[in-house]
Amino acid sequence: MGYIEGMGNPERIDPFVSTEDEVEVDAETAAAIQRGIEDADAGRVITLEDARERMHQWLSKSSSPNRL
């Protein structure tokens, strides 16, 4: 069964399991992932609602006004 066919059956897809033989990341990315894991393990997390609000604020600050 291919990926598309499996999408109709959510029990068959595990988003946390890679279908790639090997995933390579650079040292900086690996370190960032490790820091994230350590933060989560230590309870330094925010709610989904807070994350959405932060993203909204970041995007609002970085977007330029539409000038015609």
C-alpha positions as CSV (number, residue, x, y, z in Angstrom):
1,M,0.0,0.0,0.0
2,G,1.4,3.4,-1.0
3,Y,1.4,6.5,1.2
4,I,-1.6,8.1,-0.5
5,E,-3.7,5.0,-0.1
6,G,-2.7,4.7,3.6
7,M,-3.9,8.3,4.3
8,G,-7.5,7.0,4.4
9,N,-6.6,4.8,7.3
10,P,-5.1,6.9,10.1
11,E,-4.1,3.9,12.1
12,R,-1.6,2.9,9.4
13,I,0.4,6.2,9.5
14,D,2.7,7.1,12.4
15,P,4.0,10.6,12.0
16,F,6.8,9.9,14.5
17,V,8.3,7.1,12.4
18,S,10.4,8.0,9.5
19,T,10.0,6.0,6.3
20,E,13.5,7.1,5.3
21,D,16.4,4.7,5.8
22,E,18.4,7.4,7.5
23,V,17.9,11.0,8.4
24,E,20.9,13.3,8.6
25,V,21.0,16.6,10.4
26,D,23.8,19.0,10.9
27,A,25.4,19.5,14.4
28,E,23.5,22.8,15.0
29,T,20.1,21.3,14.2
30,A,20.9,18.2,16.3
31,A,21.9,20.5,19.2
32,A,18.6,22.5,18.8
33,I,16.6,19.3,18.8
34,Q,18.4,18.1,22.0
35,R,17.7,21.4,23.8
36,G,14.1,21.2,22.8
37,I,13.8,17.7,24.2
38,E,15.6,18.8,27.4
39,D,13.3,21.8,27.8
40,A,10.2,19.6,27.3
41,D,11.5,17.0,29.8
42,A,12.0,19.8,32.3
43,G,8.5,21.1,31.8
44,R,9.5,24.3,30.0
45,V,6.6,24.2,27.6
46,I,3.7,26.5,26.5
47,T,0.2,25.8,25.5
48,L,-0.9,25.5,21.9
49,E,-3.0,28.7,22.4
50,D,0.1,30.6,23.6
51,A,2.2,29.2,20.7
52,R,-0.4,30.4,18.2
53,E,-0.5,33.9,19.8
54,R,3.3,34.2,19.7
55,M,3.3,33.1,16.1
56,H,0.7,35.7,15.3
57,Q,2.8,38.4,17.1
58,W,6.0,37.4,15.3
59,L,4.3,37.4,11.9
60,S,2.6,40.7,12.6
61,K,6.0,42.3,13.5
62,S,7.8,40.9,10.5
63,S,5.2,41.6,7.8
64,S,5.5,44.8,5.9
65,P,2.4,47.0,5.3
66,N,0.8,46.6,1.9
67,R,1.7,49.9,0.2
68,L,0.2,50.6,-3.2
